[in-house]
């Protein structure tokens, strides 16, 4: 996923999108979530898991601050 794609993400993304940004498979992402070692915050809403984009950016070292 390019920097431009990362910056265009909505406020939360699904696990598949987060996994793609992290360079891992969705299957691996769900396994990491299950054992509590996924490197990004996960919001669980019933059966749905969402990843806050800001947390994803933080783990990836993406800055939304303008460069000087």
C-alpha positions as a printed NumPy array, in Angstrom:
array([[  0.   ,   0.   ,   0.   ],
       [  1.402,   3.387,  -0.956],
       [  1.643,   6.407,   1.338],
       [ -1.038,   8.101,  -0.741],
       [ -3.364,   5.105,  -0.255],
       [ -2.663,   5.056,   3.493],
       [ -3.463,   8.746,   3.858],
       [ -6.721,   8.309,   1.924],
       [ -8.098,   5.642,   4.278],
       [-11.308,   6.374,   6.208],
       [-11.198,   6.765,  10.033],
       [-11.526,   2.999,  10.547],
       [-10.763,   0.095,   8.24 ],
       [-11.542,  -3.589,   8.217],
       [ -8.961,  -6.163,   9.228],
       [ -8.268,  -7.155,   5.622],
       [ -7.309,  -3.582,   4.719],
       [ -5.176,  -3.21 ,   7.849],
       [ -3.427,  -6.491,   7.055],
       [ -2.706,  -5.294,   3.522],
       [ -1.186,  -2.082,   4.905],
       [  0.98 ,  -4.131,   7.283],
       [  2.079,  -6.5  ,   4.523],
       [  0.534,  -9.613,   6.032],
       [ -2.359, -11.851,   5.045],
       [ -5.828, -11.357,   6.464],
       [ -5.622, -14.903,   7.853],
       [ -2.442, -14.007,   9.769],
       [ -4.015, -10.75 ,  10.998],
       [ -7.039, -12.576,  12.41 ],
       [ -4.755, -15.133,  14.077],
       [ -2.736, -12.317,  15.703],
       [ -5.938, -10.612,  16.86 ],
       [ -7.168, -13.877,  18.352],
       [ -4.03 , -14.364,  20.432],
       [ -3.761, -10.682,  21.358],
       [ -0.557,  -9.883,  19.478],
       [ -1.882,  -7.797,  16.581],
       [  0.317,  -4.665,  16.583],
       [ -2.576,  -2.235,  16.075],
       [ -5.592,  -1.388,  18.235],
       [ -8.719,  -3.305,  17.257],
       [-12.277,  -2.206,  17.972],
       [-14.622,  -5.161,  18.288],
       [-18.254,  -4.357,  17.608],
       [-20.204,  -7.568,  17.997],
       [-18.881,  -9.874,  15.288],
       [-17.148,  -7.021,  13.449],
       [-13.569,  -5.931,  14.011],
       [-12.42 ,  -2.478,  12.923],
       [ -8.959,  -0.945,  13.053],
       [ -8.601,   2.783,  13.752],
       [ -6.617,   4.281,  10.897],
       [ -4.718,   6.612,  13.252],
       [ -3.402,   3.572,  15.162],
       [ -2.406,   1.93 ,  11.897],
       [ -0.557,   5.086,  10.811],
       [  1.228,   5.198,  14.173],
       [  2.498,   1.62 ,  13.883],
       [  3.62 ,   2.259,  10.309],
       [  5.319,   5.538,  11.215],
       [  3.1  ,   7.589,   8.914],
       [  3.032,  11.258,   9.844],
       [  0.035,  13.373,   8.942],
       [  1.921,  16.534,   9.917],
       [  3.07 ,  18.713,   7.019],
       [  6.775,  18.503,   6.225],
       [  8.804,  21.671,   6.755]])
